[in-house]
Amino acid sequence: MSLTGTPLLVGTLGAVFLTAVLVAMSWERGGRLRVLVRGVALLASLVSITAAALVQVNRMTEAFTLEAASQSTASASADPAPDAPGSATGSVIRKVTVPGKASKLNLTMFVYLPAAYRTGKQRFPVIQAQHGFSGNPRTWLTKLRVQSVLDTEIAAGRMAPTVVLFPFQSPRPATLDTECTNLVGAEQTETFLTVDVPAYVKAKFRVRNDRAGWGLIGYSAGAYCATSLALRHPTLYAAAASLSGLAGPGITVGDGLEATEHNVLWRLQHLPQPPLALWIGWAKDEKNIPRDSELIVRAARPPLSVTTAVLERGGHSHTVWRQMVGPAFDWLSARLARPLP
């Protein structure tokens, strides 16, 4: 049973109803054990209500899934055989496990392969998509419906056929927020994303090997990841798109550099700006994000360039990001190199 599925939610709601009936029926029964019976019934009711609430929250955030639960024990796997088409247009979503030779993290990753990947012999540009916290790559596939978006944009000619990566950013995505950094004495997520993932993808898939063919995108915490990783590794990526991202990591990395080298705004103000293209999107009614986004835009100087997209309302939500996903991918594709014969 899916951990975010409707059957599980229906089951927990049924348990709430049954325990409520139990409380009502047992309230005046039990004789000398009446207090104990009442206590057991109330405890069962409280547990069922809590379980139903947690299931609903998980349905909204997809913070915990079967894939997330298996991260800590996942082993490296070879690239699977070609998949059957996953949509009417012939694109597929392939699930792999990336061996972390440098980071020591072995994490699941979903890979979008456009229809052209199955029929041609080209090497394709790559966009690496980072998820938010608490969340995981499935949010891109379900809440943001990214496969359908990519199929539509490619079919319309607004986007070149592109391989899109959806990696995990933590072995415990529901409880451990890494912000795509190398945590001191703990998970080396930045190394996983910038060393292990590119090495695996370049070895296993027909993709471009050059910086001009690689970009980043992310929403929420993943938006910070996209801009931060692009600025920290400008020799690896040519462009990055941020959907509602803050300037700083919002966690303790452990190296004391959270407000400086890990902060996007600080880097723009104190370090040479690389020849990089950034797309910054936000909604005006989000908390803190409009302020950080506007500061980042004002701090940008050539050779770095910034494009902005601002929505009037919607808050920090999937509704806002669904409106941004298509334009952001189109913008990225226009700034990345085309498929290479």
C-alpha positions as CSV (number, residue, x, y, z in Angstrom):
1,M,0.0,0.0,0.0
2,S,1.3,3.4,-0.9
3,L,2.3,5.6,2.0
4,T,0.6,8.6,0.3
5,G,-2.3,6.8,-1.2
6,T,-6.1,7.2,-0.7
7,P,-6.7,3.7,0.7
8,L,-4.3,4.4,3.6
9,L,-6.1,7.7,4.3
10,V,-9.5,6.0,4.2
11,G,-8.3,3.2,6.5
12,T,-7.0,5.7,9.1
13,L,-10.2,7.7,8.9
14,G,-12.2,4.5,9.4
15,A,-10.1,3.8,12.5
16,V,-11.0,7.3,13.8
17,F,-14.7,6.5,13.4
18,L,-14.4,3.1,15.0
19,T,-12.4,4.4,18.0
20,A,-15.0,7.2,18.5
21,V,-17.7,4.6,18.6
22,L,-15.6,2.6,21.1
23,V,-15.3,5.7,23.4
24,A,-19.0,6.3,23.3
25,M,-20.0,2.7,24.0
26,S,-17.4,2.2,26.8
27,W,-17.9,5.5,28.6
28,E,-20.5,4.2,31.1
29,R,-19.3,0.6,31.2
30,G,-16.5,-1.3,32.9
31,G,-17.6,-1.3,36.5
32,R,-14.6,-1.0,38.8
33,L,-12.4,-0.8,35.7
34,R,-14.4,2.1,34.2
35,V,-11.4,4.5,34.5
36,L,-9.1,2.0,32.8
37,V,-11.6,1.3,30.0
38,R,-12.1,5.0,29.4
39,G,-8.4,5.6,29.3
40,V,-7.7,2.8,26.8
41,A,-10.6,4.0,24.5
42,L,-9.4,7.6,24.6
43,L,-5.8,6.5,23.9
44,A,-6.9,4.5,20.9
45,S,-9.0,7.4,19.6
46,L,-6.0,9.8,20.0
47,V,-3.7,7.4,18.2
48,S,-6.1,7.0,15.3
49,I,-6.7,10.8,14.9
50,T,-2.9,11.4,15.0
51,A,-2.3,8.7,12.4
52,A,-5.0,10.1,10.1
53,A,-3.5,13.6,10.4
54,L,0.0,12.4,9.7
55,V,-1.2,10.4,6.6
56,Q,-2.9,13.5,5.2
57,V,0.2,15.7,5.9
58,N,2.3,13.1,4.1
59,R,-0.1,13.1,1.2
60,M,0.4,16.8,0.8
61,T,4.2,16.9,1.3
62,E,5.2,13.3,0.3
63,A,7.9,13.6,3.0
64,F,7.9,9.9,3.5
65,T,7.5,7.2,0.8
66,L,8.6,3.7,0.3
67,E,11.5,5.0,-1.7
68,A,12.5,7.3,1.1
69,A,12.3,4.5,3.6
70,S,14.6,2.3,1.7
71,Q,17.4,4.9,1.1
72,S,19.6,3.9,4.0
73,T,19.8,0.3,2.8
74,A,19.7,0.9,-1.0
75,S,22.5,-0.7,-3.0
76,A,24.0,0.4,-6.3
77,S,22.2,-0.9,-9.4
78,A,23.1,-1.0,-13.0
79,D,21.2,1.0,-15.6
80,P,18.0,-0.9,-16.3
81,A,17.0,-2.1,-19.8
82,P,15.0,0.4,-21.9
83,D,11.6,1.0,-20.4
84,A,8.2,1.0,-22.0
85,P,6.9,4.5,-22.8
86,G,5.6,6.2,-19.7
87,S,3.3,8.6,-21.6
88,A,1.5,9.0,-24.8
89,T,4.4,11.0,-26.3
90,G,6.9,8.1,-25.6
91,S,8.9,9.7,-22.7
92,V,9.9,7.4,-19.8
93,I,10.8,7.8,-16.1
94,R,13.6,5.5,-15.2
95,K,14.5,4.7,-11.5
96,V,18.1,4.1,-10.7
97,T,20.4,4.0,-7.7
98,V,23.5,6.2,-7.9
99,P,26.6,4.7,-6.2
100,G,28.3,7.4,-4.1
101,K,31.9,6.6,-4.8
102,A,33.0,10.1,-3.6
103,S,30.3,10.9,-1.1
104,K,29.6,7.4,0.3
105,L,25.9,8.0,-0.3
106,N,24.0,5.5,-2.4
107,L,20.7,7.2,-3.2
108,T,17.8,6.7,-5.5
109,M,17.3,9.0,-8.5
110,F,14.5,9.2,-11.1
111,V,15.6,10.0,-14.7
112,Y,13.3,11.5,-17.3
113,L,14.2,10.4,-20.8
114,P,12.4,12.3,-23.7
115,A,11.0,10.3,-26.6
116,A,13.9,11.4,-28.8
117,Y,16.2,9.5,-26.4
118,R,14.7,6.2,-27.5
119,T,14.8,6.9,-31.2
120,G,18.0,8.9,-31.8
121,K,21.7,8.6,-31.1
122,Q,22.3,12.1,-29.9
123,R,23.9,13.2,-26.6
124,F,21.3,15.3,-24.7
125,P,21.5,18.3,-22.4
126,V,20.8,17.7,-18.7
127,I,18.8,19.5,-16.1
128,Q,19.2,18.4,-12.5
129,A,16.0,19.0,-10.5
130,Q,16.3,19.4,-6.7
131,H,13.3,18.9,-4.4
132,G,12.2,20.7,-1.2
133,F,12.1,19.8,2.5
134,S,10.3,17.8,3.7
135,G,9.8,16.2,0.4
136,N,11.5,13.9,-2.2
137,P,11.8,13.6,-6.0
138,R,8.3,12.1,-6.3
139,T,6.9,15.5,-5.6
140,W,8.2,16.6,-9.0
141,L,6.4,13.6,-10.6
142,T,3.1,13.8,-8.7
143,K,2.3,17.2,-7.3
144,L,4.1,19.2,-10.0
145,R,3.3,16.7,-12.9
146,V,6.6,17.3,-14.4
147,Q,6.6,14.5,-17.0
148,S,3.5,15.9,-18.6
149,V,5.0,19.4,-18.5
150,L,8.2,18.3,-20.1
151,D,6.4,16.3,-22.8
152,T,4.2,19.3,-23.6
153,E,7.1,21.8,-23.8
154,I,9.3,19.6,-25.9
155,A,6.4,18.7,-28.3
156,A,5.6,22.4,-28.7
157,G,9.2,23.2,-29.5
158,R,9.6,25.5,-26.5
159,M,12.2,23.2,-25.0
160,A,14.8,20.9,-26.6
161,P,14.7,17.2,-25.8
162,T,16.5,17.0,-22.5
163,V,17.4,14.4,-19.9
164,V,16.1,15.5,-16.5
165,L,17.4,14.1,-13.2
166,F,15.5,14.0,-9.9
167,P,17.9,12.9,-7.2
168,F,17.3,12.4,-3.5
169,Q,19.2,14.9,-1.4
170,S,19.2,12.9,1.8
171,P,19.1,9.3,3.0
172,R,16.3,10.4,5.4
173,P,14.4,13.1,3.4
174,A,11.6,13.3,5.9
175,T,13.8,14.2,8.9
176,L,17.3,15.3,7.6
177,D,17.5,18.6,5.7
178,T,20.9,18.9,4.1
179,E,20.2,21.9,1.9
180,C,22.5,20.2,-0.7
181,T,25.6,20.9,1.5
182,N,28.3,18.8,2.9
183,L,27.4,18.5,6.5
184,V,30.4,18.4,8.8
185,G,30.9,14.9,10.1
186,A,27.7,13.7,8.4
187,E,26.1,13.4,4.9
188,Q,28.1,14.8,2.0
189,T,25.2,15.8,-0.2
190,E,27.0,18.5,-2.2
191,T,29.6,16.0,-3.2
192,F,26.9,13.4,-4.1
193,L,25.1,15.9,-6.3
194,T,28.1,17.5,-8.0
195,V,30.5,14.6,-8.3
196,D,28.7,11.2,-8.0
197,V,25.5,12.1,-9.9
198,P,27.2,13.7,-12.9
199,A,29.8,10.9,-13.1
200,Y,27.0,8.2,-13.0
201,V,24.8,9.9,-15.6
202,K,27.7,10.6,-18.0
203,A,28.7,6.9,-17.8
204,K,25.2,5.4,-18.1
205,F,23.3,7.8,-20.3
206,R,23.8,9.5,-23.7
207,V,24.2,13.1,-22.3
208,R,26.5,16.0,-23.0
209,N,29.7,16.1,-21.0
210,D,30.3,19.8,-21.2
211,R,29.3,22.6,-18.9
212,A,27.2,24.2,-21.6
213,G,24.8,21.2,-21.6
214,W,24.1,21.1,-17.8
215,G,21.7,23.2,-15.7
216,L,19.9,23.1,-12.4
217,I,16.4,23.8,-11.2
218,G,14.7,23.5,-7.8
219,Y,11.7,24.5,-5.7
220,S,11.6,25.7,-2.1
221,A,14.8,24.3,-0.4
222,G,15.7,22.8,-3.8
223,A,15.6,26.4,-5.2
224,Y,18.3,27.4,-2.8
225,C,20.2,24.3,-3.8
226,A,20.0,25.2,-7.5
227,T,21.4,28.7,-7.1
228,S,23.9,27.8,-4.5
229,L,25.3,24.8,-6.3
230,A,25.5,26.8,-9.6
231,L,27.5,29.6,-7.9
232,R,29.7,27.2,-6.0
233,H,30.4,25.0,-9.1
234,P,30.2,27.4,-12.1
235,T,32.5,25.1,-14.1
236,L,29.8,22.4,-14.0
237,Y,26.6,24.3,-14.8
238,A,25.7,27.0,-17.2
239,A,22.3,28.0,-15.8
240,A,20.0,27.6,-12.8
241,A,16.3,28.2,-12.1
242,S,15.0,29.0,-8.5
243,L,11.3,28.5,-7.7
244,S,10.7,30.3,-4.4
245,G,14.2,30.0,-2.9
246,L,15.9,31.7,0.1
247,A,19.4,33.2,0.0
248,G,20.7,31.1,2.8
249,P,20.6,27.4,3.8
250,G,18.5,27.8,7.0
251,I,20.4,25.0,8.7
252,T,23.7,24.5,10.6
253,V,26.1,23.1,8.1
254,G,28.8,22.8,10.8
255,D,31.7,24.7,9.1
256,G,30.6,28.2,10.4
257,L,30.1,29.5,6.8
258,E,26.3,29.4,6.8
259,A,26.1,33.2,6.5
260,T,29.0,33.6,4.1
261,E,30.1,31.1,1.6
262,H,26.8,29.1,1.8
263,N,24.8,32.2,1.3
264,V,23.8,33.2,-2.2
265,L,23.6,36.9,-1.5
266,W,26.9,37.0,0.3
267,R,28.6,35.3,-2.6
268,L,27.3,37.8,-5.0
269,Q,28.3,40.7,-2.9
270,H,31.8,39.5,-1.9
271,L,33.1,37.1,-4.6
272,P,33.6,37.4,-8.4
273,Q,30.4,36.6,-10.2
274,P,30.7,33.8,-12.7
275,P,29.4,33.8,-16.3
276,L,26.1,32.2,-15.2
277,A,22.4,32.7,-16.0
278,L,19.9,32.6,-13.2
279,W,16.1,32.5,-13.3
280,I,14.5,33.7,-10.0
281,G,10.8,33.2,-9.5
282,W,8.6,33.9,-6.5
283,A,5.1,34.9,-5.3
284,K,4.6,38.3,-3.7
285,D,2.8,36.8,-0.7
286,E,5.5,34.3,0.3
287,K,7.2,34.9,3.6
288,N,10.9,36.2,3.4
289,I,11.4,34.8,-0.1
290,P,10.4,38.1,-2.0
291,R,12.9,40.0,0.1
292,D,15.7,37.5,-0.5
293,S,14.9,37.2,-4.2
294,E,14.9,41.0,-4.8
295,L,18.2,41.4,-3.0
296,I,19.7,38.6,-5.1
297,V,18.4,40.3,-8.3
298,R,19.9,43.7,-7.3
299,A,23.2,42.2,-6.4
300,A,23.7,40.5,-9.8
301,R,26.4,42.0,-12.1
302,P,27.8,40.9,-15.5
303,P,28.9,38.3,-16.5
304,L,26.1,36.9,-14.3
305,S,22.6,37.5,-15.7
306,V,19.2,37.3,-13.9
307,T,15.7,36.8,-15.3
308,T,12.8,37.2,-12.9
309,A,9.2,35.8,-12.8
310,V,6.9,37.1,-10.1
311,L,3.3,36.0,-9.3
312,E,0.9,38.2,-7.4
313,R,-0.3,35.5,-5.0
314,G,-0.3,31.8,-4.2
315,G,2.1,31.6,-1.2
316,H,4.7,29.0,-0.8
317,S,2.8,26.2,-2.5
318,H,2.6,23.6,-5.2
319,T,0.1,25.8,-6.9
320,V,2.7,28.5,-7.5
321,W,5.4,26.1,-8.6
322,R,3.1,24.4,-11.1
323,Q,2.7,27.8,-12.8
324,M,6.4,28.3,-12.8
325,V,7.7,24.8,-13.9
326,G,6.9,25.1,-17.7
327,P,8.4,28.6,-18.2
328,A,11.4,27.8,-16.0
329,F,12.3,24.7,-18.0
330,D,11.8,26.6,-21.3
331,W,14.1,29.3,-20.1
332,L,16.7,26.8,-19.0
333,S,16.6,24.9,-22.3
334,A,17.1,28.2,-24.2
335,R,20.3,28.8,-22.3
336,L,21.7,25.3,-22.5
337,A,23.4,23.7,-25.5
338,R,21.3,21.6,-27.8
339,P,21.4,17.8,-28.3
340,L,24.8,16.9,-29.8
341,P,24.8,14.6,-32.9
